[in-house]
Amino acid sequence: MSENDIGINVKYLIDKLKAKLMYLLSFKKRRQLKFAKILKSSDFFDEEWYLSEYPDVASSGMPASFHYISNGFSEGRLPGPLFDEEHYVSQLSESIPTGLPPLVHYELYGRAKGFEAKKEITGKIWWENLAKTSRLQRSEKFIFDFVSKPVTIVIPIFNGARFVKKCIDSVLQASGTFQVILVDDCSEEVEISDLLRAYSNHSNISVIQNPKNKGFTKTVNKGIQAAPGSDIIILNSDTVVPRSLVLNLKYAAYRKERIGTVTPLSNSAGPFSVPIARINSLDSATPDDLTRIFSHALQLESLDVPTGHGFCMYIKSSVFDSIGLFDEEAFPRGYGEENDLCFKARLAGWINTVDPRSFVFHEGSKSFKAEKVKLVENGIVKLNERYENYDAQINKGFSSKQFQLMKRHVSFLIENFDSLISQCKPRILFIIATEDGGTAKTNRDLMKSIQNKYETFLLKSNSRRVSLYLVVEEEEFHLETWYLSIPITPYPHASREYDNLLLNLLHSWSIELVHVRQIAWHSLGFIKKTPWLGVPVVYSIHDFYPICPSVKLLDNNNNYCGGQCTTGIGMCNIELWPREYFTNLKHNEVKIWRQTFNTMLTNVHSIVTTSEFAKNVTRQNLPATLAKPFHVIPHGRDFPSFAVSAAKPIEGKNIKLLMLGTIVSSKGSDFILPILEKFPNYEIHLIGKLDSVKITHPRFYEYGAYKREELSLEIAKIKPSWGLLLSIWPETWCHTLTEMWANGLPVIAFDNGAIKERIWSNKCGVLVKNADMNNLFKTLNEISEVTYWQKYVDNVTQWQNSEGKLQSLEEMSKKYIKVYDDIINENKQKFT
């Protein structure tokens, strides 16, 4: 074959390969376009979430769908918060073909076969088929109006002292800020005068007494006129209200600008009544119980109705400004005056609503008794004369599908009250930032361990994306995700948009307490505002983030500063935030940071931490904490059994030292090589991984991340003699120490923080002067001696049989539940 022939053949082969490559590239491109189209129509691919979750993708400019298809899914990236890849794959009998993204596989095959794309709440909670989420209102004006507008409860009184006392006592336990005006319409009972005299000394109660009986409507108007510019709640004196009444009705009133009146549900209030016979048979049911059940189980938005009811009705001051007060000439004795006002309001463009989340108990007709029938008849006649088709409008409004559906749901709840009330628990919202590490694990443990008493919700943020979850057992069920238009930054560490979102969330989901476990990437501002809703906040100290964004209080030279900046200049190591947010942290920006957090902490109710050391450091640096209840609650852990994995040192054989977790410089990575070089008979085994450093040495073994439930087996395989804890920062607890003791290992550790406290208390290890290499070498010279080793192993066994058993999740949860119960009960009683 000539050279020319060879050249022709080579060219032919090259052209053929090119054609094949072009075909393959074309096929790959067509495949990507097909998959991208599938993702675009999928309910479970969230492009905005994807770009927010993975900033490197956003900065690359690559479309989210193409990144997920080409690289993302193979890198373990999720397509959105709603798709549970692990749960979906667990349902498949065969593996997903290579190169096929799991979400695309679900849309092509799984959906049609009935597989679940996410874990469903079905069967997990009692309210799942009743509650309906609604879009949260986030406008600045809504929050301003809700907070700024004063509220006055006007209670007209005529006799019925026994009922009046019940009414006022229940009002004084209500949450929120409000005034009360008691207007006595010349009652005939002596007891009324004594009662009003007693209440007149209360700081937010005013008493007005008519010299002669003026009738219900004039009496109510007199109370309204005594509170100019204030929104009004008209309340009959024979009612008992729930603690959340003022907040619920006010929130419902400001949900829309044109809402003028809001009426709650009752046992005796015409069309607003729920099944009376069943309610009256519920001896133990209180307005608080019923309001909590309704709030948890019913749709979250109020419903439009033709009229309100005067037994209890919230009326905006602007309604009175536009249409005047109640008509005292046409309805002097009541019964019809509220319908008249509501119809006037409708004609002026206002909306009347019912709030299905609130229940007020009403004795009914105690003030007028026999007069009622005649008053009602006269009132209806006048209303029909004034408003065309009045009866038809009333019937149409209260027979609407939406209103009747709400009434059926209410009836169901009441009929099943006895079985539901035990399941209807107070709700706590836990706020957390990072999803890995000891804090996140402990938070999951805590939420699980208190679920017999509380319903637990979880809020996560990455500074721009905010996601809400319901937590049942250890499973997280995604409820909703929101995106902030402007991400939260470390300065000023605040976002009005976030604050408004959170306040709406707290009310919409009837949260009764917030526990901030980690505040990074969340706004600090909401903590000042939660008292507006009567929701107290507990703040946890798991590290020193409120003192300094370095978190660990290590300076630019990795020296512990205790919160007081060391001499010299330099940039300390910043955790959780990109460094470009800080220009001059040491000596300067840290002061602004600390003042910001100190101010924030003035608004929390209580603080919790895990060690006396953490408590003391916090109090030394943040004076606001000195005035707060400050609880020390150690982390609890449940171990199926304790192990004895510590191997006795044997002369002539290498001694194995164990490290756990992610090891960085602050956790002692700088000491690993010097130890191995100094002691040729020592091995260091790391169950976990190194971060930001690489160590290559024949006696260093790195095993990678571990699962908590498999750790004991991994340690047993290695057979270490000692645990090694070389954190140079003062940890506030140290889960690694607990894990090592649970597996029978004595520990060598630097003498700082909670680690020092715990080892000093239990004598289950040897303390070394912090970050002192020579002192560390001296100690390591001694640990191979069997008698020395055995003494500490015996102490670990004693810890396992005492504190290790007692410091359980149940014990920890008891302490947290007491804190929560005390705060919630105090919050209920603070107005009494």
Backbone hydrogen bonds, N-H to C=O, Kabsch-Sander energy under -0.5 kcal/mol:
donor,donor_aa,acceptor,acceptor_aa,energy
6,I,2,S,-2.4
7,G,3,E,-2.5
8,I,4,N,-2.2
9,N,5,D,-2.5
10,V,6,I,-2.7
11,K,7,G,-2.4
12,Y,8,I,-2.4
13,L,9,N,-2.6
14,I,10,V,-2.6
15,D,11,K,-2.8
16,K,12,Y,-2.3
17,L,13,L,-2.5
18,K,14,I,-2.7
19,A,15,D,-2.5
20,K,16,K,-2.4
21,L,17,L,-2.9
22,M,18,K,-3.0
23,Y,19,A,-2.1
24,L,20,K,-2.8
25,L,21,L,-3.0
26,S,22,M,-2.5
27,F,23,Y,-3.1
28,K,24,L,-2.9
29,K,25,L,-2.5
30,R,26,S,-2.8
31,R,27,F,-2.6
32,Q,28,K,-2.4
33,L,29,K,-2.6
34,K,30,R,-2.3
35,F,31,R,-2.6
36,A,32,Q,-2.9
37,K,33,L,-2.0
38,I,34,K,-1.8
39,L,35,F,-2.5
40,K,36,A,-2.3
41,S,37,K,-1.3
42,S,39,L,-1.1
45,F,42,S,-0.6
46,D,44,F,-0.7
46,D,79,P,-2.2
47,E,45,F,-0.6
50,Y,46,D,-2.6
51,L,47,E,-2.3
52,S,48,E,-1.8
53,E,49,W,-3.0
54,Y,50,Y,-2.1
57,V,54,Y,-1.2
58,A,54,Y,-1.5
59,S,55,P,-2.6
60,S,56,D,-1.1
61,G,57,V,-0.9
61,G,58,A,-0.7
62,M,57,V,-0.7
67,H,63,P,-2.2
68,Y,64,A,-2.5
69,I,65,S,-2.1
70,S,66,F,-2.6
71,N,67,H,-2.9
72,G,67,H,-3.7
73,F,68,Y,-2.4
75,E,71,N,-1.3
75,E,72,G,-0.7
76,G,73,F,-1.2
77,R,72,G,-2.5
84,D,82,L,-0.6
84,D,117,A,-3.1
85,E,83,F,-1.0
88,Y,84,D,-2.5
89,V,85,E,-2.8
90,S,86,E,-1.8
91,Q,87,H,-0.6
91,Q,88,Y,-1.4
92,L,89,V,-1.5
100,L,97,P,-1.9
105,H,101,P,-2.5
106,Y,102,P,-2.3
107,E,103,L,-2.3
108,L,104,V,-2.4
109,Y,105,H,-2.8
110,G,105,H,-1.5
111,R,106,Y,-3.3
113,K,109,Y,-1.3
114,G,111,R,-1.4
115,F,110,G,-2.2
124,K,121,I,-3.1
125,I,121,I,-0.6
128,E,125,I,-0.9
130,L,127,W,-1.6
131,A,127,W,-2.6
143,I,139,S,-1.5
144,F,140,E,-2.5
145,D,141,K,-3.0
146,F,142,F,-2.6
147,V,143,I,-2.4
148,S,144,F,-3.2
149,K,145,D,-1.7
152,T,231,D,-2.5
153,I,179,Q,-3.1
154,V,152,T,-0.7
154,V,233,I,-2.2
155,I,153,I,-0.6
155,I,181,I,-2.7
157,I,183,V,-3.1
158,F,159,N,-0.5
163,F,160,G,-0.6
164,V,160,G,-2.5
165,K,161,A,-2.3
166,K,162,R,-1.3
167,C,163,F,-2.4
168,I,164,V,-2.8
169,D,165,K,-2.6
170,S,166,K,-2.0
171,V,167,C,-2.1
172,L,168,I,-2.3
173,Q,169,D,-0.5
173,Q,170,S,-0.9
174,A,171,V,-1.7
175,S,243,R,-3.1
178,F,176,G,-0.5
179,Q,151,V,-2.2
180,V,204,N,-2.7
181,I,153,I,-2.9
182,L,180,V,-0.5
182,L,206,S,-3.1
183,V,155,I,-2.3
183,V,181,I,-0.6
184,D,182,L,-0.6
184,D,208,I,-3.0
185,D,157,I,-3.2
185,D,183,V,-0.6
186,C,184,D,-1.4
192,I,189,E,-0.8
193,S,189,E,-0.8
194,D,190,V,-1.6
195,L,191,E,-2.5
196,L,192,I,-2.8
197,R,193,S,-2.0
198,A,194,D,-1.8
199,Y,195,L,-2.0
200,S,196,L,-1.6
201,N,198,A,-0.7
202,H,199,Y,-2.0
205,I,202,H,-1.6
206,S,180,V,-2.9
208,I,182,L,-3.4
210,N,184,D,-3.1
217,T,332,P,-1.3
218,K,332,P,-0.5
219,T,215,G,-2.0
220,V,216,F,-2.6
221,N,217,T,-2.6
222,K,218,K,-2.1
223,G,219,T,-1.6
224,I,220,V,-2.2
225,Q,221,N,-2.7
226,A,222,K,-1.0
227,A,224,I,-1.8
230,S,227,A,-1.7
231,D,150,P,-2.7
232,I,315,I,-2.8
233,I,152,T,-2.5
234,I,232,I,-0.6
234,I,313,M,-2.6
235,L,154,V,-2.4
236,N,311,F,-3.1
237,S,156,P,-0.6
239,T,236,N,-0.8
240,V,361,F,-2.1
245,L,242,P,-1.5
248,N,244,S,-2.9
249,L,245,L,-2.7
250,K,246,V,-2.4
251,Y,247,L,-2.4
252,A,248,N,-2.5
253,A,249,L,-2.2
254,Y,250,K,-1.7
255,R,252,A,-0.9
259,I,256,K,-1.3
260,G,351,I,-3.2
261,T,351,I,-1.5
262,V,314,Y,-1.9
263,T,353,T,-1.8
265,L,355,D,-0.6
265,L,358,S,-2.7
266,S,272,F,-2.1
267,N,360,V,-0.7
272,F,269,A,-2.2
273,S,270,G,-1.9
274,V,266,S,-2.3
279,I,275,P,-2.1
280,N,276,I,-2.8
281,S,277,A,-1.0
282,L,278,R,-0.6
282,L,279,I,-1.5
283,D,281,S,-1.5
285,A,282,L,-0.8
290,L,286,T,-2.4
291,T,287,P,-2.6
292,R,288,D,-2.4
293,I,289,D,-2.3
294,F,290,L,-2.9
295,S,291,T,-2.8
296,H,292,R,-2.1
297,A,293,I,-2.2
298,L,294,F,-2.5
300,L,132,K,-1.3
303,L,354,V,-2.1
305,V,352,N,-2.8
312,C,309,H,-1.3
313,M,234,I,-1.9
314,Y,262,V,-3.0
315,I,232,I,-3.4
316,K,260,G,-2.2
319,V,316,K,-1.1
320,F,316,K,-1.1
321,D,317,S,-2.1
322,S,318,S,-1.4
323,I,319,V,-2.3
324,G,320,F,-2.3
328,E,326,F,-1.1
331,F,327,D,-1.6
334,G,331,F,-0.9
340,D,336,G,-2.4
341,L,337,E,-2.1
342,C,338,E,-2.5
343,F,339,N,-2.4
344,K,340,D,-2.2
345,A,341,L,-2.4
346,R,342,C,-2.2
347,L,343,F,-2.1
348,A,344,K,-1.3
349,G,346,R,-1.8
350,W,345,A,-3.0
351,I,258,R,-2.4
352,N,305,V,-0.6
353,T,261,T,-2.0
354,V,303,L,-2.4
355,D,263,T,-2.5
358,S,355,D,-1.4
360,V,265,L,-2.6
361,F,240,V,-2.3
363,E,238,D,-2.8
369,K,365,S,-1.6
371,E,368,F,-2.3
372,K,369,K,-1.6
375,L,371,E,-2.5
376,V,372,K,-2.8
377,E,373,V,-2.3
378,N,374,K,-2.4
379,G,375,L,-2.2
380,I,376,V,-2.4
381,V,377,E,-1.9
382,K,378,N,-2.0
383,L,379,G,-2.2
384,N,380,I,-2.4
385,E,381,V,-1.7
386,R,382,K,-1.9
387,Y,383,L,-2.5
388,E,386,R,-0.5
390,Y,387,Y,-1.4
393,Q,389,N,-2.6
394,I,390,Y,-2.3
395,N,391,D,-2.7
396,K,392,A,-2.7
397,G,393,Q,-2.4
398,F,394,I,-2.3
399,S,395,N,-0.8
400,S,397,G,-0.8
404,Q,400,S,-2.6
405,L,401,K,-2.4
406,M,402,Q,-2.0
407,K,403,F,-2.2
408,R,404,Q,-2.2
409,H,405,L,-2.3
410,V,406,M,-2.5
411,S,407,K,-2.5
412,F,408,R,-2.3
413,L,409,H,-2.2
414,I,410,V,-2.4
415,E,411,S,-2.9
416,N,412,F,-1.7
417,F,414,I,-1.5
419,S,416,N,-0.6
420,L,416,N,-2.0
421,I,417,F,-2.8
423,Q,420,L,-1.1
424,C,420,L,-1.5
425,K,423,Q,-1.3
427,R,510,S,-0.5
428,I,455,E,-2.5
429,L,513,L,-2.3
430,F,428,I,-0.6
430,F,457,F,-3.0
431,I,515,H,-2.3
432,I,459,L,-2.4
440,A,436,D,-0.5
441,K,437,G,-1.8
442,T,438,G,-2.7
443,N,439,T,-2.4
444,R,440,A,-2.0
445,D,441,K,-2.2
446,L,442,T,-2.8
447,M,443,N,-2.7
448,K,444,R,-2.2
449,S,445,D,-2.1
450,I,446,L,-1.1
450,I,447,M,-0.6
451,Q,448,K,-0.9
453,K,450,I,-2.1
454,Y,450,I,-2.4
455,E,426,P,-2.7
456,T,471,V,-0.6
457,F,428,I,-2.6
458,L,469,Y,-2.7
459,L,430,F,-2.9
460,K,467,S,-2.5
461,S,432,I,-0.7
462,N,465,R,-1.7
463,S,521,W,-0.7
466,V,482,W,-2.9
467,S,460,K,-2.5
468,L,480,E,-3.0
469,Y,458,L,-2.6
470,L,477,F,-2.6
471,V,456,T,-2.5
472,V,470,L,-0.6
472,V,475,E,-2.4
475,E,472,V,-2.4
477,F,470,L,-3.3
477,F,475,E,-0.5
478,H,476,E,-0.6
479,L,468,L,-2.9
480,E,468,L,-1.3
482,W,466,V,-2.9
484,L,464,R,-3.0
488,I,463,S,-2.9
493,H,489,T,-1.3
499,D,495,S,-2.6
500,N,496,R,-2.9
501,L,497,E,-2.2
502,L,498,Y,-2.9
503,L,499,D,-2.6
504,N,500,N,-2.2
505,L,501,L,-2.3
506,L,502,L,-2.9
507,H,503,L,-1.9
508,S,504,N,-3.1
509,W,505,L,-2.3
510,S,507,H,-1.3
511,I,506,L,-2.6
512,E,427,R,-2.7
513,L,427,R,-1.1
514,V,536,P,-2.3
515,H,429,L,-2.9
516,V,514,V,-0.5
516,V,538,V,-3.0
517,R,431,I,-2.6
517,R,515,H,-0.8
518,Q,431,I,-1.8
522,H,519,I,-2.1
524,L,493,H,-2.6
527,I,524,L,-1.4
528,K,525,G,-0.9
529,K,525,G,-0.8
530,T,526,F,-1.7
532,W,529,K,-1.8
533,L,530,T,-1.7
534,G,531,P,-1.2
535,V,530,T,-2.0
538,V,514,V,-3.0
539,Y,606,S,-2.5
540,S,516,V,-2.7
541,I,608,V,-2.8
542,H,540,S,-0.7
544,F,551,V,-1.9
547,I,544,F,-1.2
548,C,544,F,-2.1
551,V,548,C,-2.3
552,K,550,S,-2.6
555,D,559,N,-2.9
558,N,555,D,-2.1
561,C,553,L,-2.6
562,G,553,L,-0.6
564,Q,561,C,-1.6
565,C,563,G,-0.6
572,C,570,G,-0.6
575,E,549,P,-1.7
581,Y,578,P,-1.6
582,F,579,R,-2.3
588,N,585,L,-0.7
589,E,584,N,-2.3
590,V,585,L,-2.3
591,K,588,N,-1.7
592,I,588,N,-0.9
593,W,589,E,-2.4
594,R,590,V,-2.6
595,Q,591,K,-2.1
596,T,592,I,-2.3
597,F,593,W,-2.1
598,N,594,R,-2.6
599,T,595,Q,-2.4
600,M,596,T,-2.0
601,L,597,F,-2.4
602,T,598,N,-0.7
602,T,599,T,-0.9
603,N,600,M,-1.8
604,V,601,L,-0.9
605,H,537,V,-2.8
606,S,537,V,-1.2
607,I,629,P,-2.7
608,V,539,Y,-2.5
609,T,631,H,-2.5
610,T,541,I,-0.5
615,K,611,S,-1.9
616,N,612,E,-2.7
617,V,613,F,-2.5
618,T,614,A,-2.1
619,R,615,K,-2.4
620,Q,616,N,-2.1
621,N,617,V,-1.3
622,L,618,T,-2.3
625,T,622,L,-2.0
626,L,623,P,-1.8
627,A,624,A,-1.0
628,K,625,T,-1.2
631,H,607,I,-3.0
631,H,629,P,-0.5
633,I,609,T,-3.0
633,I,631,H,-0.6
637,R,807,Q,-2.1
639,F,637,R,-0.6
643,A,742,A,-2.6
645,S,743,N,-2.6
647,A,720,P,-3.0
653,K,650,I,-2.2
655,I,681,N,-2.8
657,L,655,I,-0.5
657,L,683,E,-3.0
658,L,722,W,-2.5
659,M,685,H,-2.9
661,G,687,I,-2.0
663,I,661,G,-0.7
663,I,689,K,-2.7
664,V,662,T,-0.6
667,K,664,V,-1.0
668,G,665,S,-1.7
669,S,664,V,-2.0
671,F,668,G,-1.6
672,I,669,S,-1.0
673,L,669,S,-0.5
675,I,671,F,-1.7
676,L,672,I,-2.1
677,E,673,L,-2.6
678,K,674,P,-1.9
679,F,675,I,-2.5
682,Y,679,F,-1.7
683,E,655,I,-2.9
684,I,699,R,-2.4
685,H,657,L,-3.2
685,H,683,E,-0.5
686,L,684,I,-0.5
686,L,701,Y,-3.7
687,I,659,M,-2.3
687,I,685,H,-0.7
688,G,686,L,-1.2
689,K,661,G,-1.5
691,D,663,I,-2.2
697,H,695,I,-0.6
700,F,697,H,-1.8
701,Y,684,I,-2.5
703,Y,686,L,-3.0
703,Y,701,Y,-0.5
704,G,688,G,-1.9
710,E,707,K,-1.7
711,L,707,K,-0.7
711,L,708,R,-1.0
714,E,710,E,-1.7
715,I,711,L,-2.6
716,A,712,S,-2.4
717,K,713,L,-1.6
718,I,714,E,-1.3
719,K,715,I,-2.3
721,S,656,K,-2.7
722,W,656,K,-1.4
723,G,746,P,-2.9
724,L,658,L,-3.1
725,L,723,G,-0.5
725,L,748,I,-3.1
726,L,667,K,-0.7
726,L,724,L,-0.5
728,I,666,S,-2.3
729,W,666,S,-0.8
731,E,729,W,-1.3
738,T,734,C,-1.1
739,E,735,H,-2.5
740,M,736,T,-2.3
741,W,737,L,-2.3
742,A,738,T,-2.5
743,N,739,E,-1.0
743,N,740,M,-0.5
744,G,741,W,-1.9
745,L,740,M,-2.6
747,V,764,C,-1.4
748,I,723,G,-2.6
749,A,747,V,-0.5
749,A,766,V,-2.5
750,F,725,L,-1.2
751,D,768,V,-2.6
752,N,750,F,-1.8
754,A,731,E,-3.2
755,I,752,N,-0.6
756,K,752,N,-1.7
757,E,753,G,-1.8
758,R,754,A,-2.8
759,I,755,I,-2.5
760,W,756,K,-2.6
761,S,757,E,-1.8
762,N,758,R,-2.1
763,K,759,I,-2.5
766,V,747,V,-2.8
768,V,749,A,-2.8
772,D,769,K,-2.2
773,M,771,A,-0.8
776,L,772,D,-2.0
777,F,773,M,-2.6
778,K,774,N,-2.3
779,T,775,N,-1.9
780,L,776,L,-2.6
781,N,777,F,-1.5
782,E,778,K,-0.6
782,E,779,T,-1.4
783,I,779,T,-1.1
785,E,782,E,-1.6
789,W,785,E,-2.4
790,Q,786,V,-3.1
791,K,787,T,-1.7
792,Y,788,Y,-1.1
793,V,789,W,-2.0
794,D,790,Q,-2.5
795,N,791,K,-1.5
796,V,792,Y,-2.0
797,T,793,V,-2.2
798,Q,794,D,-2.1
799,W,795,N,-2.1
800,Q,796,V,-2.5
801,N,797,T,-1.7
802,S,798,Q,-0.6
802,S,799,W,-1.0
804,G,799,W,-3.2
805,K,802,S,-0.7
806,L,802,S,-2.4
807,Q,803,E,-2.9
808,S,806,L,-2.2
812,M,808,S,-2.3
813,S,809,L,-3.1
814,K,810,E,-2.0
815,K,811,E,-1.4
816,Y,812,M,-2.1
817,I,813,S,-3.2
818,K,814,K,-2.0
819,V,815,K,-1.8
820,Y,816,Y,-3.0
821,D,817,I,-3.3
822,D,818,K,-2.6
823,I,819,V,-2.1
824,I,820,Y,-2.8
825,N,821,D,-2.8
826,E,822,D,-2.2
827,N,823,I,-2.6
828,K,824,I,-1.7
829,Q,825,N,-1.5
830,K,826,E,-0.9
832,T,829,Q,-1.8
